[in-house]
Amino acid sequence: MKLKHEVRSRQTIETITSLLNDGVTKISVIIRHSDRFFPKEARMEPFMGLTEGGKSFALDLGKNLPEKPVPRLFSSTIGRCIETAYLIDKGYTQQHKTVVPHNTTSDFLAPFYIKNIEKAIHMVEAQGSEQFIRNWFDHKIDGDIMENPETTSAILNEFMIERLKQLRDLEMAVCVSHDWNIFPLKEFKLGLPHEKKGDVGYLDGVVFYEKANQYFVTSYQCEPQPV
């Protein structure tokens, strides 16, 4: 069965590894969950779990994380993200024989920016996901349906920086979320519009880090930007 989106765990790992090789010791990465089932009815969207392939991709990501920094796992409250975080944990533990803290769920990694789920679902069905996101970013969707997109990006940015501040040296926050949480960060923090740079793939990540007492954000698609 062909994947609906590409798997970009390799790019995420390579971005993390490059930063570690450059002397970075504190990293906070927000990644999309792994490959999952898609519903026939849009209202079933929150309940779709991972495919068998998706489970393997998440486990492999955990196995391919470096031993140091030790991951601290966070996830959206939605099942497929919790499942992805669990499998990353298991992969890392199997590979490095090191127990990591239990996953912590957060509403900030879930779709907190959707204020009216029924209206949003109807608009996505009518417009298509890509156009809906563009209309959101261009302020063409009422604020009673979707949170202001720049505000959404700022909230996510603050959440990721706060995870960094709470880390000790040689710890890494791995935050499993959704593509719609990552799109605003790419658009407003990295200048990467999805029409030109493509969809957020499975296990695709945006990486925050601290270096020389400054905070930066980057991805495999661009150079680091100060935040």
Biotite code that builds the C-alpha atoms (Angstrom):
import biotite.structure as struc

atoms = struc.array([
    struc.Atom([0.000, 0.000, 0.000], chain_id="A", res_id=1, res_name="MET", atom_name="CA", element="C"),
    struc.Atom([1.419, 3.364, -1.014], chain_id="A", res_id=2, res_name="LYS", atom_name="CA", element="C"),
    struc.Atom([2.049, 5.873, 1.776], chain_id="A", res_id=3, res_name="LEU", atom_name="CA", element="C"),
    struc.Atom([-0.119, 8.970, 1.788], chain_id="A", res_id=4, res_name="LYS", atom_name="CA", element="C"),
    struc.Atom([2.882, 11.072, 2.890], chain_id="A", res_id=5, res_name="HIS", atom_name="CA", element="C"),
    struc.Atom([6.628, 10.525, 2.817], chain_id="A", res_id=6, res_name="GLU", atom_name="CA", element="C"),
    struc.Atom([8.524, 9.260, 5.847], chain_id="A", res_id=7, res_name="VAL", atom_name="CA", element="C"),
    struc.Atom([11.168, 11.804, 6.847], chain_id="A", res_id=8, res_name="ARG", atom_name="CA", element="C"),
    struc.Atom([12.666, 10.217, 9.952], chain_id="A", res_id=9, res_name="SER", atom_name="CA", element="C"),
    struc.Atom([16.079, 10.083, 8.255], chain_id="A", res_id=10, res_name="ARG", atom_name="CA", element="C"),
    struc.Atom([16.078, 13.845, 7.658], chain_id="A", res_id=11, res_name="GLN", atom_name="CA", element="C"),
    struc.Atom([15.048, 14.468, 11.263], chain_id="A", res_id=12, res_name="THR", atom_name="CA", element="C"),
    struc.Atom([17.831, 12.231, 12.607], chain_id="A", res_id=13, res_name="ILE", atom_name="CA", element="C"),
    struc.Atom([20.388, 13.841, 10.307], chain_id="A", res_id=14, res_name="GLU", atom_name="CA", element="C"),
    struc.Atom([19.404, 17.344, 11.469], chain_id="A", res_id=15, res_name="THR", atom_name="CA", element="C"),
    struc.Atom([19.768, 16.310, 15.122], chain_id="A", res_id=16, res_name="ILE", atom_name="CA", element="C"),
    struc.Atom([23.086, 14.556, 14.477], chain_id="A", res_id=17, res_name="THR", atom_name="CA", element="C"),
    struc.Atom([24.492, 17.571, 12.630], chain_id="A", res_id=18, res_name="SER", atom_name="CA", element="C"),
    struc.Atom([23.681, 19.832, 15.586], chain_id="A", res_id=19, res_name="LEU", atom_name="CA", element="C"),
    struc.Atom([25.269, 17.399, 18.043], chain_id="A", res_id=20, res_name="LEU", atom_name="CA", element="C"),
    struc.Atom([28.415, 17.273, 15.903], chain_id="A", res_id=21, res_name="ASN", atom_name="CA", element="C"),
    struc.Atom([28.454, 21.071, 16.063], chain_id="A", res_id=22, res_name="ASP", atom_name="CA", element="C"),
    struc.Atom([28.579, 21.012, 19.849], chain_id="A", res_id=23, res_name="GLY", atom_name="CA", element="C"),
    struc.Atom([24.892, 21.507, 20.685], chain_id="A", res_id=24, res_name="VAL", atom_name="CA", element="C"),
    struc.Atom([23.903, 19.758, 23.937], chain_id="A", res_id=25, res_name="THR", atom_name="CA", element="C"),
    struc.Atom([20.248, 20.773, 24.358], chain_id="A", res_id=26, res_name="LYS", atom_name="CA", element="C"),
    struc.Atom([17.687, 19.997, 21.649], chain_id="A", res_id=27, res_name="ILE", atom_name="CA", element="C"),
    struc.Atom([13.896, 20.159, 21.503], chain_id="A", res_id=28, res_name="SER", atom_name="CA", element="C"),
    struc.Atom([12.309, 18.635, 18.394], chain_id="A", res_id=29, res_name="VAL", atom_name="CA", element="C"),
    struc.Atom([8.651, 18.633, 17.364], chain_id="A", res_id=30, res_name="ILE", atom_name="CA", element="C"),
    struc.Atom([7.818, 15.808, 14.945], chain_id="A", res_id=31, res_name="ILE", atom_name="CA", element="C"),
    struc.Atom([4.739, 14.569, 13.200], chain_id="A", res_id=32, res_name="ARG", atom_name="CA", element="C"),
    struc.Atom([3.367, 11.182, 14.277], chain_id="A", res_id=33, res_name="HIS", atom_name="CA", element="C"),
    struc.Atom([4.085, 8.134, 12.134], chain_id="A", res_id=34, res_name="SER", atom_name="CA", element="C"),
    struc.Atom([2.016, 6.684, 9.255], chain_id="A", res_id=35, res_name="ASP", atom_name="CA", element="C"),
    struc.Atom([-1.615, 6.194, 10.278], chain_id="A", res_id=36, res_name="ARG", atom_name="CA", element="C"),
    struc.Atom([-4.955, 5.077, 8.947], chain_id="A", res_id=37, res_name="PHE", atom_name="CA", element="C"),
    struc.Atom([-7.241, 7.651, 7.307], chain_id="A", res_id=38, res_name="PHE", atom_name="CA", element="C"),
    struc.Atom([-10.990, 7.660, 7.990], chain_id="A", res_id=39, res_name="PRO", atom_name="CA", element="C"),
    struc.Atom([-13.772, 7.510, 5.426], chain_id="A", res_id=40, res_name="LYS", atom_name="CA", element="C"),
    struc.Atom([-15.676, 10.027, 7.562], chain_id="A", res_id=41, res_name="GLU", atom_name="CA", element="C"),
    struc.Atom([-13.879, 13.207, 8.638], chain_id="A", res_id=42, res_name="ALA", atom_name="CA", element="C"),
    struc.Atom([-15.419, 13.103, 12.122], chain_id="A", res_id=43, res_name="ARG", atom_name="CA", element="C"),
    struc.Atom([-13.471, 9.883, 12.816], chain_id="A", res_id=44, res_name="MET", atom_name="CA", element="C"),
    struc.Atom([-10.167, 11.706, 12.245], chain_id="A", res_id=45, res_name="GLU", atom_name="CA", element="C"),
    struc.Atom([-9.111, 11.870, 15.944], chain_id="A", res_id=46, res_name="PRO", atom_name="CA", element="C"),
    struc.Atom([-9.481, 8.110, 16.379], chain_id="A", res_id=47, res_name="PHE", atom_name="CA", element="C"),
    struc.Atom([-7.191, 6.802, 13.654], chain_id="A", res_id=48, res_name="MET", atom_name="CA", element="C"),
    struc.Atom([-4.259, 4.713, 14.910], chain_id="A", res_id=49, res_name="GLY", atom_name="CA", element="C"),
    struc.Atom([-0.954, 3.811, 13.282], chain_id="A", res_id=50, res_name="LEU", atom_name="CA", element="C"),
    struc.Atom([-0.615, 1.355, 10.416], chain_id="A", res_id=51, res_name="THR", atom_name="CA", element="C"),
    struc.Atom([1.727, -1.609, 10.829], chain_id="A", res_id=52, res_name="GLU", atom_name="CA", element="C"),
    struc.Atom([4.249, 0.265, 8.706], chain_id="A", res_id=53, res_name="GLY", atom_name="CA", element="C"),
    struc.Atom([3.793, 3.333, 10.875], chain_id="A", res_id=54, res_name="GLY", atom_name="CA", element="C"),
    struc.Atom([4.563, 1.300, 13.983], chain_id="A", res_id=55, res_name="LYS", atom_name="CA", element="C"),
    struc.Atom([7.805, 0.062, 12.397], chain_id="A", res_id=56, res_name="SER", atom_name="CA", element="C"),
    struc.Atom([8.828, 3.584, 11.326], chain_id="A", res_id=57, res_name="PHE", atom_name="CA", element="C"),
    struc.Atom([8.351, 4.917, 14.867], chain_id="A", res_id=58, res_name="ALA", atom_name="CA", element="C"),
    struc.Atom([10.244, 2.006, 16.429], chain_id="A", res_id=59, res_name="LEU", atom_name="CA", element="C"),
    struc.Atom([13.102, 2.488, 13.965], chain_id="A", res_id=60, res_name="ASP", atom_name="CA", element="C"),
    struc.Atom([13.283, 6.214, 14.726], chain_id="A", res_id=61, res_name="LEU", atom_name="CA", element="C"),
    struc.Atom([13.755, 5.366, 18.395], chain_id="A", res_id=62, res_name="GLY", atom_name="CA", element="C"),
    struc.Atom([16.473, 2.858, 17.552], chain_id="A", res_id=63, res_name="LYS", atom_name="CA", element="C"),
    struc.Atom([18.292, 5.419, 15.405], chain_id="A", res_id=64, res_name="ASN", atom_name="CA", element="C"),
    struc.Atom([18.294, 8.197, 17.978], chain_id="A", res_id=65, res_name="LEU", atom_name="CA", element="C"),
    struc.Atom([21.792, 8.719, 19.400], chain_id="A", res_id=66, res_name="PRO", atom_name="CA", element="C"),
    struc.Atom([22.360, 7.354, 22.904], chain_id="A", res_id=67, res_name="GLU", atom_name="CA", element="C"),
    struc.Atom([23.087, 10.886, 24.084], chain_id="A", res_id=68, res_name="LYS", atom_name="CA", element="C"),
    struc.Atom([21.240, 13.175, 24.544], chain_id="A", res_id=69, res_name="PRO", atom_name="CA", element="C"),
    struc.Atom([18.697, 11.003, 26.338], chain_id="A", res_id=70, res_name="VAL", atom_name="CA", element="C"),
    struc.Atom([15.167, 11.634, 24.996], chain_id="A", res_id=71, res_name="PRO", atom_name="CA", element="C"),
    struc.Atom([12.359, 13.020, 27.132], chain_id="A", res_id=72, res_name="ARG", atom_name="CA", element="C"),
    struc.Atom([9.100, 12.244, 25.387], chain_id="A", res_id=73, res_name="LEU", atom_name="CA", element="C"),
    struc.Atom([6.059, 14.490, 25.046], chain_id="A", res_id=74, res_name="PHE", atom_name="CA", element="C"),
    struc.Atom([3.026, 14.029, 22.811], chain_id="A", res_id=75, res_name="SER", atom_name="CA", element="C"),
    struc.Atom([-0.356, 15.262, 21.742], chain_id="A", res_id=76, res_name="SER", atom_name="CA", element="C"),
    struc.Atom([-3.288, 13.824, 23.665], chain_id="A", res_id=77, res_name="THR", atom_name="CA", element="C"),
    struc.Atom([-4.512, 12.107, 20.472], chain_id="A", res_id=78, res_name="ILE", atom_name="CA", element="C"),
    struc.Atom([-3.906, 8.374, 20.224], chain_id="A", res_id=79, res_name="GLY", atom_name="CA", element="C"),
    struc.Atom([-1.673, 8.153, 17.166], chain_id="A", res_id=80, res_name="ARG", atom_name="CA", element="C"),
    struc.Atom([0.793, 10.574, 18.758], chain_id="A", res_id=81, res_name="CYS", atom_name="CA", element="C"),
    struc.Atom([0.792, 8.701, 22.066], chain_id="A", res_id=82, res_name="ILE", atom_name="CA", element="C"),
    struc.Atom([1.344, 5.471, 20.113], chain_id="A", res_id=83, res_name="GLU", atom_name="CA", element="C"),
    struc.Atom([4.229, 7.010, 18.168], chain_id="A", res_id=84, res_name="THR", atom_name="CA", element="C"),
    struc.Atom([5.882, 8.313, 21.356], chain_id="A", res_id=85, res_name="ALA", atom_name="CA", element="C"),
    struc.Atom([5.537, 4.888, 23.004], chain_id="A", res_id=86, res_name="TYR", atom_name="CA", element="C"),
    struc.Atom([7.209, 3.139, 20.070], chain_id="A", res_id=87, res_name="LEU", atom_name="CA", element="C"),
    struc.Atom([10.025, 5.693, 19.899], chain_id="A", res_id=88, res_name="ILE", atom_name="CA", element="C"),
    struc.Atom([10.583, 4.973, 23.603], chain_id="A", res_id=89, res_name="ASP", atom_name="CA", element="C"),
    struc.Atom([10.638, 1.206, 22.974], chain_id="A", res_id=90, res_name="LYS", atom_name="CA", element="C"),
    struc.Atom([13.015, 1.531, 20.021], chain_id="A", res_id=91, res_name="GLY", atom_name="CA", element="C"),
    struc.Atom([15.440, 3.705, 21.969], chain_id="A", res_id=92, res_name="TYR", atom_name="CA", element="C"),
    struc.Atom([15.275, 1.415, 25.022], chain_id="A", res_id=93, res_name="THR", atom_name="CA", element="C"),
    struc.Atom([15.893, -1.714, 22.954], chain_id="A", res_id=94, res_name="GLN", atom_name="CA", element="C"),
    struc.Atom([18.852, -0.156, 21.170], chain_id="A", res_id=95, res_name="GLN", atom_name="CA", element="C"),
    struc.Atom([20.591, 1.560, 24.085], chain_id="A", res_id=96, res_name="HIS", atom_name="CA", element="C"),
    struc.Atom([19.378, -0.456, 27.106], chain_id="A", res_id=97, res_name="LYS", atom_name="CA", element="C"),
    struc.Atom([18.489, 2.827, 28.821], chain_id="A", res_id=98, res_name="THR", atom_name="CA", element="C"),
    struc.Atom([15.130, 3.528, 30.434], chain_id="A", res_id=99, res_name="VAL", atom_name="CA", element="C"),
    struc.Atom([13.652, 6.960, 29.656], chain_id="A", res_id=100, res_name="VAL", atom_name="CA", element="C"),
    struc.Atom([10.935, 8.883, 31.551], chain_id="A", res_id=101, res_name="PRO", atom_name="CA", element="C"),
    struc.Atom([7.321, 8.130, 30.644], chain_id="A", res_id=102, res_name="HIS", atom_name="CA", element="C"),
    struc.Atom([5.671, 10.184, 27.913], chain_id="A", res_id=103, res_name="ASN", atom_name="CA", element="C"),
    struc.Atom([3.948, 13.399, 29.014], chain_id="A", res_id=104, res_name="THR", atom_name="CA", element="C"),
    struc.Atom([0.892, 14.506, 27.038], chain_id="A", res_id=105, res_name="THR", atom_name="CA", element="C"),
    struc.Atom([0.159, 18.161, 26.325], chain_id="A", res_id=106, res_name="SER", atom_name="CA", element="C"),
    struc.Atom([-2.765, 20.021, 24.798], chain_id="A", res_id=107, res_name="ASP", atom_name="CA", element="C"),
    struc.Atom([-0.249, 22.337, 23.115], chain_id="A", res_id=108, res_name="PHE", atom_name="CA", element="C"),
    struc.Atom([0.872, 19.419, 20.934], chain_id="A", res_id=109, res_name="LEU", atom_name="CA", element="C"),
    struc.Atom([-2.761, 18.672, 20.027], chain_id="A", res_id=110, res_name="ALA", atom_name="CA", element="C"),
    struc.Atom([-4.948, 20.790, 17.671], chain_id="A", res_id=111, res_name="PRO", atom_name="CA", element="C"),
    struc.Atom([-5.612, 23.511, 20.279], chain_id="A", res_id=112, res_name="PHE", atom_name="CA", element="C"),
    struc.Atom([-5.939, 26.091, 17.481], chain_id="A", res_id=113, res_name="TYR", atom_name="CA", element="C"),
    struc.Atom([-9.202, 24.597, 16.168], chain_id="A", res_id=114, res_name="ILE", atom_name="CA", element="C"),
    struc.Atom([-11.965, 26.507, 17.944], chain_id="A", res_id=115, res_name="LYS", atom_name="CA", element="C"),
    struc.Atom([-14.951, 25.055, 16.101], chain_id="A", res_id=116, res_name="ASN", atom_name="CA", element="C"),
    struc.Atom([-14.248, 21.501, 14.982], chain_id="A", res_id=117, res_name="ILE", atom_name="CA", element="C"),
    struc.Atom([-17.537, 21.008, 13.101], chain_id="A", res_id=118, res_name="GLU", atom_name="CA", element="C"),
    struc.Atom([-17.139, 24.136, 10.981], chain_id="A", res_id=119, res_name="LYS", atom_name="CA", element="C"),
    struc.Atom([-13.451, 23.409, 10.384], chain_id="A", res_id=120, res_name="ALA", atom_name="CA", element="C"),
    struc.Atom([-14.217, 19.868, 9.170], chain_id="A", res_id=121, res_name="ILE", atom_name="CA", element="C"),
    struc.Atom([-16.847, 21.127, 6.728], chain_id="A", res_id=122, res_name="HIS", atom_name="CA", element="C"),
    struc.Atom([-14.437, 23.756, 5.361], chain_id="A", res_id=123, res_name="MET", atom_name="CA", element="C"),
    struc.Atom([-11.618, 21.225, 4.909], chain_id="A", res_id=124, res_name="VAL", atom_name="CA", element="C"),
    struc.Atom([-13.980, 18.915, 3.049], chain_id="A", res_id=125, res_name="GLU", atom_name="CA", element="C"),
    struc.Atom([-15.077, 21.770, 0.766], chain_id="A", res_id=126, res_name="ALA", atom_name="CA", element="C"),
    struc.Atom([-11.686, 23.430, 0.185], chain_id="A", res_id=127, res_name="GLN", atom_name="CA", element="C"),
    struc.Atom([-9.189, 20.603, 0.566], chain_id="A", res_id=128, res_name="GLY", atom_name="CA", element="C"),
    struc.Atom([-6.533, 20.547, 3.275], chain_id="A", res_id=129, res_name="SER", atom_name="CA", element="C"),
    struc.Atom([-3.846, 22.499, 1.396], chain_id="A", res_id=130, res_name="GLU", atom_name="CA", element="C"),
    struc.Atom([-6.146, 25.374, 0.461], chain_id="A", res_id=131, res_name="GLN", atom_name="CA", element="C"),
    struc.Atom([-7.691, 25.455, 3.925], chain_id="A", res_id=132, res_name="PHE", atom_name="CA", element="C"),
    struc.Atom([-4.243, 25.877, 5.494], chain_id="A", res_id=133, res_name="ILE", atom_name="CA", element="C"),
    struc.Atom([-3.389, 28.678, 3.063], chain_id="A", res_id=134, res_name="ARG", atom_name="CA", element="C"),
    struc.Atom([-6.670, 30.433, 3.805], chain_id="A", res_id=135, res_name="ASN", atom_name="CA", element="C"),
    struc.Atom([-5.945, 30.071, 7.523], chain_id="A", res_id=136, res_name="TRP", atom_name="CA", element="C"),
    struc.Atom([-2.478, 31.560, 7.155], chain_id="A", res_id=137, res_name="PHE", atom_name="CA", element="C"),
    struc.Atom([-3.851, 34.388, 4.986], chain_id="A", res_id=138, res_name="ASP", atom_name="CA", element="C"),
    struc.Atom([-6.476, 35.281, 7.628], chain_id="A", res_id=139, res_name="HIS", atom_name="CA", element="C"),
    struc.Atom([-9.410, 34.208, 5.444], chain_id="A", res_id=140, res_name="LYS", atom_name="CA", element="C"),
    struc.Atom([-10.934, 31.991, 8.123], chain_id="A", res_id=141, res_name="ILE", atom_name="CA", element="C"),
    struc.Atom([-12.897, 33.498, 10.984], chain_id="A", res_id=142, res_name="ASP", atom_name="CA", element="C"),
    struc.Atom([-11.241, 33.639, 14.362], chain_id="A", res_id=143, res_name="GLY", atom_name="CA", element="C"),
    struc.Atom([-14.152, 31.773, 15.928], chain_id="A", res_id=144, res_name="ASP", atom_name="CA", element="C"),
    struc.Atom([-13.186, 28.750, 13.803], chain_id="A", res_id=145, res_name="ILE", atom_name="CA", element="C"),
    struc.Atom([-9.365, 28.864, 13.893], chain_id="A", res_id=146, res_name="MET", atom_name="CA", element="C"),
    struc.Atom([-6.934, 30.635, 16.199], chain_id="A", res_id=147, res_name="GLU", atom_name="CA", element="C"),
    struc.Atom([-4.880, 33.427, 14.614], chain_id="A", res_id=148, res_name="ASN", atom_name="CA", element="C"),
    struc.Atom([-2.062, 31.603, 12.753], chain_id="A", res_id=149, res_name="PRO", atom_name="CA", element="C"),
    struc.Atom([0.762, 33.859, 13.999], chain_id="A", res_id=150, res_name="GLU", atom_name="CA", element="C"),
    struc.Atom([-0.530, 33.431, 17.542], chain_id="A", res_id=151, res_name="THR", atom_name="CA", element="C"),
    struc.Atom([-0.591, 29.666, 16.994], chain_id="A", res_id=152, res_name="THR", atom_name="CA", element="C"),
    struc.Atom([3.017, 29.731, 15.805], chain_id="A", res_id=153, res_name="SER", atom_name="CA", element="C"),
    struc.Atom([4.059, 31.893, 18.763], chain_id="A", res_id=154, res_name="ALA", atom_name="CA", element="C"),
    struc.Atom([2.376, 29.544, 21.259], chain_id="A", res_id=155, res_name="ILE", atom_name="CA", element="C"),
    struc.Atom([4.099, 26.515, 19.748], chain_id="A", res_id=156, res_name="LEU", atom_name="CA", element="C"),
    struc.Atom([7.426, 28.338, 19.643], chain_id="A", res_id=157, res_name="ASN", atom_name="CA", element="C"),
    struc.Atom([7.099, 29.242, 23.330], chain_id="A", res_id=158, res_name="GLU", atom_name="CA", element="C"),
    struc.Atom([6.158, 25.656, 24.224], chain_id="A", res_id=159, res_name="PHE", atom_name="CA", element="C"),
    struc.Atom([9.233, 24.259, 22.479], chain_id="A", res_id=160, res_name="MET", atom_name="CA", element="C"),
    struc.Atom([11.582, 26.824, 24.016], chain_id="A", res_id=161, res_name="ILE", atom_name="CA", element="C"),
    struc.Atom([10.131, 26.064, 27.449], chain_id="A", res_id=162, res_name="GLU", atom_name="CA", element="C"),
    struc.Atom([10.927, 22.387, 26.901], chain_id="A", res_id=163, res_name="ARG", atom_name="CA", element="C"),
    struc.Atom([14.526, 23.436, 26.137], chain_id="A", res_id=164, res_name="LEU", atom_name="CA", element="C"),
    struc.Atom([14.784, 25.495, 29.316], chain_id="A", res_id=165, res_name="LYS", atom_name="CA", element="C"),
    struc.Atom([13.709, 22.515, 31.415], chain_id="A", res_id=166, res_name="GLN", atom_name="CA", element="C"),
    struc.Atom([16.358, 20.183, 29.969], chain_id="A", res_id=167, res_name="LEU", atom_name="CA", element="C"),
    struc.Atom([19.628, 19.296, 31.560], chain_id="A", res_id=168, res_name="ARG", atom_name="CA", element="C"),
    struc.Atom([22.728, 18.956, 29.421], chain_id="A", res_id=169, res_name="ASP", atom_name="CA", element="C"),
    struc.Atom([22.634, 15.897, 27.171], chain_id="A", res_id=170, res_name="LEU", atom_name="CA", element="C"),
    struc.Atom([18.841, 15.662, 27.267], chain_id="A", res_id=171, res_name="GLU", atom_name="CA", element="C"),
    struc.Atom([16.553, 16.051, 24.263], chain_id="A", res_id=172, res_name="MET", atom_name="CA", element="C"),
    struc.Atom([12.827, 16.782, 24.255], chain_id="A", res_id=173, res_name="ALA", atom_name="CA", element="C"),
    struc.Atom([11.060, 14.734, 21.562], chain_id="A", res_id=174, res_name="VAL", atom_name="CA", element="C"),
    struc.Atom([7.549, 16.141, 21.072], chain_id="A", res_id=175, res_name="CYS", atom_name="CA", element="C"),
    struc.Atom([5.163, 14.102, 18.919], chain_id="A", res_id=176, res_name="VAL", atom_name="CA", element="C"),
    struc.Atom([2.478, 16.224, 17.313], chain_id="A", res_id=177, res_name="SER", atom_name="CA", element="C"),
    struc.Atom([0.511, 16.781, 14.082], chain_id="A", res_id=178, res_name="HIS", atom_name="CA", element="C"),
    struc.Atom([1.333, 18.219, 10.682], chain_id="A", res_id=179, res_name="ASP", atom_name="CA", element="C"),
    struc.Atom([-1.016, 21.157, 11.324], chain_id="A", res_id=180, res_name="TRP", atom_name="CA", element="C"),
    struc.Atom([1.062, 22.059, 14.399], chain_id="A", res_id=181, res_name="ASN", atom_name="CA", element="C"),
    struc.Atom([4.236, 22.002, 12.335], chain_id="A", res_id=182, res_name="ILE", atom_name="CA", element="C"),
    struc.Atom([2.944, 23.936, 9.315], chain_id="A", res_id=183, res_name="PHE", atom_name="CA", element="C"),
    struc.Atom([2.668, 27.254, 11.261], chain_id="A", res_id=184, res_name="PRO", atom_name="CA", element="C"),
    struc.Atom([6.220, 26.905, 12.588], chain_id="A", res_id=185, res_name="LEU", atom_name="CA", element="C"),
    struc.Atom([7.560, 26.277, 9.095], chain_id="A", res_id=186, res_name="LYS", atom_name="CA", element="C"),
    struc.Atom([5.539, 29.145, 7.634], chain_id="A", res_id=187, res_name="GLU", atom_name="CA", element="C"),
    struc.Atom([6.110, 31.855, 10.251], chain_id="A", res_id=188, res_name="PHE", atom_name="CA", element="C"),
    struc.Atom([9.395, 30.868, 11.939], chain_id="A", res_id=189, res_name="LYS", atom_name="CA", element="C"),
    struc.Atom([11.316, 29.333, 9.033], chain_id="A", res_id=190, res_name="LEU", atom_name="CA", element="C"),
    struc.Atom([9.754, 30.956, 5.958], chain_id="A", res_id=191, res_name="GLY", atom_name="CA", element="C"),
    struc.Atom([8.858, 27.582, 4.413], chain_id="A", res_id=192, res_name="LEU", atom_name="CA", element="C"),
    struc.Atom([5.398, 27.770, 2.758], chain_id="A", res_id=193, res_name="PRO", atom_name="CA", element="C"),
    struc.Atom([3.913, 24.337, 2.216], chain_id="A", res_id=194, res_name="HIS", atom_name="CA", element="C"),
    struc.Atom([2.999, 25.092, -1.410], chain_id="A", res_id=195, res_name="GLU", atom_name="CA", element="C"),
    struc.Atom([6.720, 25.333, -2.239], chain_id="A", res_id=196, res_name="LYS", atom_name="CA", element="C"),
    struc.Atom([8.294, 23.046, 0.368], chain_id="A", res_id=197, res_name="LYS", atom_name="CA", element="C"),
    struc.Atom([5.709, 20.272, 0.442], chain_id="A", res_id=198, res_name="GLY", atom_name="CA", element="C"),
    struc.Atom([3.669, 18.470, 3.057], chain_id="A", res_id=199, res_name="ASP", atom_name="CA", element="C"),
    struc.Atom([4.968, 17.686, 6.508], chain_id="A", res_id=200, res_name="VAL", atom_name="CA", element="C"),
    struc.Atom([5.979, 14.034, 6.221], chain_id="A", res_id=201, res_name="GLY", atom_name="CA", element="C"),
    struc.Atom([5.622, 11.328, 8.828], chain_id="A", res_id=202, res_name="TYR", atom_name="CA", element="C"),
    struc.Atom([8.212, 11.832, 11.595], chain_id="A", res_id=203, res_name="LEU", atom_name="CA", element="C"),
    struc.Atom([9.189, 15.112, 9.899], chain_id="A", res_id=204, res_name="ASP", atom_name="CA", element="C"),
    struc.Atom([10.657, 17.497, 12.449], chain_id="A", res_id=205, res_name="GLY", atom_name="CA", element="C"),
    struc.Atom([11.351, 21.116, 13.323], chain_id="A", res_id=206, res_name="VAL", atom_name="CA", element="C"),
    struc.Atom([14.305, 21.373, 15.688], chain_id="A", res_id=207, res_name="VAL", atom_name="CA", element="C"),
    struc.Atom([14.876, 23.981, 18.398], chain_id="A", res_id=208, res_name="PHE", atom_name="CA", element="C"),
    struc.Atom([18.194, 24.225, 20.175], chain_id="A", res_id=209, res_name="TYR", atom_name="CA", element="C"),
    struc.Atom([20.304, 26.345, 22.476], chain_id="A", res_id=210, res_name="GLU", atom_name="CA", element="C"),
    struc.Atom([23.817, 27.443, 21.613], chain_id="A", res_id=211, res_name="LYS", atom_name="CA", element="C"),
    struc.Atom([25.951, 30.190, 23.217], chain_id="A", res_id=212, res_name="ALA", atom_name="CA", element="C"),
    struc.Atom([22.966, 31.235, 25.348], chain_id="A", res_id=213, res_name="ASN", atom_name="CA", element="C"),
    struc.Atom([20.795, 31.836, 22.265], chain_id="A", res_id=214, res_name="GLN", atom_name="CA", element="C"),
    struc.Atom([17.842, 29.886, 20.902], chain_id="A", res_id=215, res_name="TYR", atom_name="CA", element="C"),
    struc.Atom([17.507, 28.778, 17.282], chain_id="A", res_id=216, res_name="PHE", atom_name="CA", element="C"),
    struc.Atom([15.073, 26.819, 15.139], chain_id="A", res_id=217, res_name="VAL", atom_name="CA", element="C"),
    struc.Atom([15.844, 24.803, 12.021], chain_id="A", res_id=218, res_name="THR", atom_name="CA", element="C"),
    struc.Atom([14.831, 21.893, 9.816], chain_id="A", res_id=219, res_name="SER", atom_name="CA", element="C"),
    struc.Atom([16.427, 19.840, 7.076], chain_id="A", res_id=220, res_name="TYR", atom_name="CA", element="C"),
    struc.Atom([14.967, 22.322, 4.558], chain_id="A", res_id=221, res_name="GLN", atom_name="CA", element="C"),
    struc.Atom([16.676, 25.518, 5.725], chain_id="A", res_id=222, res_name="CYS", atom_name="CA", element="C"),
    struc.Atom([19.425, 27.208, 7.691], chain_id="A", res_id=223, res_name="GLU", atom_name="CA", element="C"),
    struc.Atom([18.928, 27.865, 11.429], chain_id="A", res_id=224, res_name="PRO", atom_name="CA", element="C"),
    struc.Atom([16.963, 30.958, 12.386], chain_id="A", res_id=225, res_name="GLN", atom_name="CA", element="C"),
    struc.Atom([17.182, 32.805, 15.758], chain_id="A", res_id=226, res_name="PRO", atom_name="CA", element="C"),
    struc.Atom([14.027, 32.799, 17.878], chain_id="A", res_id=227, res_name="VAL", atom_name="CA", element="C"),
])
